[in-house]
Amino acid sequence: MKHRSILTLAAVALALISCTQGQKSPATPSFDEVLQSRRSVRSYDASKTISEAEIREVVAAAQEAPSWINYEPTKFYVAITPGKIEEVKGAVGRNRERLEGVSALIVTTFENSKSGFVDGNQVDPIGDMWGAHDCGLATSYFILKARSMGFDTLIMGGRNAEELRTIFSIPENETVMAVVALGYRKDEPKRPERREIDEILKFF
């Protein structure tokens, strides 16, 4: 009887191991897959939403972007409630037509007189253009992390900066950059053609 019980337990253990091995965890996309699948999406699936916790995860990844003396001048203002999303839609002009079903709208800014400056003194001729550079880097990390999590984005430069400043009470010492749409693609967008690499790459 004891021998039979041991055999039964062994069989159950083998069955559990077999079931566990048969369950595959969701595949994590490779970096190349993220690059190849990221698109500027202009049509979103309203049946799917993105949580505040997920947006925090995306922004945390954006913080890993390099910046001038690690100043991290980039800020993110997130419209996630329906009312606030509608307010921001009113500040993006014709881009509004591309935002149906979006889960969130994020306004990026950078703090002035940080990147390109040391102790408040400008130390590079282009000055605050380094702030725009660093904001662009952080935004790039943002959209790539978003894509790795299955989300989609659209970076919009056509926006009323002063209206956005009012909507989010953005202080005057920050420059308003882009509005980034965040959601799930409704349709599969086409990949636009790219320039020949030798047009943009020079070796010396």
C-alpha positions in Angstrom: 0.0 0.0 0.0 2.8 2.4 0.9 4.6 1.6 -2.3 1.4 2.3 -4.3 1.0 5.7 -2.6 4.6 6.7 -3.5 3.9 5.8 -7.1 0.7 7.8 -7.1 2.5 10.9 -5.7 5.2 10.5 -8.3 2.7 10.3 -11.1 0.9 13.5 -9.8 4.3 15.3 -9.6 5.2 14.3 -13.2 1.8 15.5 -14.4 2.2 18.9 -12.7 5.7 19.3 -14.2 4.3 18.4 -17.6 1.5 21.0 -17.3 3.9 23.7 -16.2 6.3 23.1 -19.0 3.3 23.2 -21.4 2.4 26.7 -20.3 4.4 29.3 -22.2 4.9 32.8 -20.8 4.2 35.7 -23.1 7.2 36.3 -25.3 9.1 39.5 -24.7 9.8 41.2 -28.0 13.5 41.7 -29.0 14.8 45.2 -29.3 14.9 44.8 -33.1 11.2 43.7 -33.0 10.3 46.8 -31.0 12.1 49.1 -33.5 10.5 47.4 -36.5 7.0 47.3 -35.1 6.9 50.9 -33.7 4.8 53.2 -35.9 3.2 56.6 -35.6 -0.4 55.4 -35.0 -3.3 57.6 -36.0 -6.2 55.3 -35.1 -6.8 53.8 -31.6 -8.8 51.0 -30.2 -11.2 52.6 -27.7 -12.0 49.2 -26.1 -8.6 49.0 -24.6 -7.2 51.2 -21.9 -3.8 51.9 -20.3 -3.5 52.3 -16.5 -1.7 54.9 -14.5 0.6 52.2 -13.2 1.5 51.2 -16.8 2.2 54.8 -17.7 4.5 55.1 -14.6 6.4 52.1 -15.9 6.9 53.8 -19.3 8.0 57.1 -17.8 10.4 55.2 -15.5 12.1 53.8 -18.6 12.3 57.3 -20.1 14.2 58.4 -17.1 17.0 56.0 -18.2 17.7 58.2 -21.2 21.0 60.2 -21.0 20.9 63.9 -20.4 23.3 66.8 -19.8 25.2 66.1 -16.5 22.2 63.8 -15.7 20.0 66.8 -15.1 16.9 65.0 -16.4 15.3 68.2 -17.6 12.3 66.4 -19.2 8.8 66.5 -17.6 5.7 64.6 -18.5 2.2 65.9 -18.0 -0.4 63.2 -18.4 -4.0 63.6 -19.4 -5.7 60.3 -18.5 -9.2 61.3 -17.5 -11.8 61.7 -20.3 -12.3 65.4 -19.5 -8.7 66.3 -19.4 -8.1 64.3 -22.7 -10.8 66.4 -24.4 -9.1 69.6 -23.2 -5.8 68.5 -24.7 -7.5 67.5 -27.9 -8.7 71.1 -28.2 -5.0 72.3 -28.2 -3.6 70.1 -31.0 -5.4 71.5 -34.0 -6.0 69.1 -36.9 -4.3 66.3 -35.0 -7.5 66.0 -33.0 -8.9 63.9 -35.9 -6.2 61.2 -35.2 -6.9 60.7 -31.5 -10.2 58.9 -31.4 -10.0 56.0 -28.9 -6.7 57.2 -27.3 -6.0 56.1 -23.7 -3.8 59.1 -22.7 -2.2 62.3 -24.0 1.2 63.2 -22.6 2.7 66.7 -22.9 6.5 66.8 -22.7 8.5 69.8 -21.5 12.0 70.6 -20.5 13.3 72.9 -17.8 15.1 75.9 -19.2 18.7 76.8 -18.4 19.6 73.2 -17.3 21.0 71.2 -20.3 23.7 73.3 -21.9 24.3 75.1 -18.6 26.4 74.5 -15.5 25.4 76.2 -12.2 23.0 78.4 -14.2 25.7 79.6 -16.6 25.4 78.8 -20.3 28.5 76.8 -21.3 27.7 75.8 -24.9 26.7 78.1 -27.8 23.4 76.3 -28.5 22.3 76.6 -24.8 18.7 75.4 -24.3 18.7 73.5 -27.6 20.4 70.8 -25.5 17.3 70.8 -23.4 15.3 70.0 -26.5 17.8 67.3 -27.4 17.5 65.7 -24.0 13.7 65.9 -24.1 13.8 64.1 -27.5 16.0 61.4 -26.1 13.6 60.8 -23.2 10.7 60.8 -25.6 12.4 58.2 -27.7 12.9 56.0 -24.7 9.2 56.6 -23.8 7.8 55.5 -27.2 10.1 52.4 -27.4 9.2 51.2 -23.9 5.6 51.8 -24.7 5.9 49.7 -27.9 7.7 46.9 -25.9 4.6 46.8 -23.7 2.2 46.5 -26.6 1.2 50.2 -26.7 1.3 52.6 -29.6 2.1 56.3 -29.8 2.0 59.4 -32.0 4.3 62.4 -31.4 2.6 65.7 -32.4 4.4 68.9 -32.9 1.3 70.8 -34.0 -0.1 72.1 -30.7 -0.9 75.4 -28.9 1.9 75.6 -26.4 0.3 78.4 -24.3 -3.1 76.6 -24.1 -1.3 73.5 -22.9 0.6 75.5 -20.4 -2.7 76.7 -19.0 -4.4 73.3 -19.0 -1.6 71.7 -16.9 -0.3 74.8 -15.1 3.1 74.4 -16.6 5.5 76.9 -15.1 7.2 79.6 -17.3 10.6 78.1 -16.7 9.7 75.1 -18.8 9.5 74.9 -22.6 6.5 73.0 -24.0 7.6 70.5 -26.6 5.4 67.7 -28.0 2.1 66.0 -27.3 2.4 62.2 -27.3 -0.7 60.1 -27.9 -0.7 56.7 -26.1 -3.1 53.8 -26.8 -3.5 50.6 -28.7 -3.5 50.6 -32.5 -6.9 49.9 -34.1 -5.5 49.2 -37.6 -2.1 47.9 -38.7 -0.2 51.0 -40.0 2.2 50.7 -43.0 5.9 51.2 -42.7 7.0 54.3 -44.6 10.0 54.0 -46.9 13.3 55.1 -45.4 16.1 57.0 -47.1 19.1 55.0 -48.4 21.5 54.6 -45.5 24.4 56.1 -47.5 22.5 59.4 -47.8 22.7 59.8 -44.0 25.9 57.9 -43.1 29.4 59.0 -43.8 32.6 57.3 -42.9 36.0 59.1 -42.7 
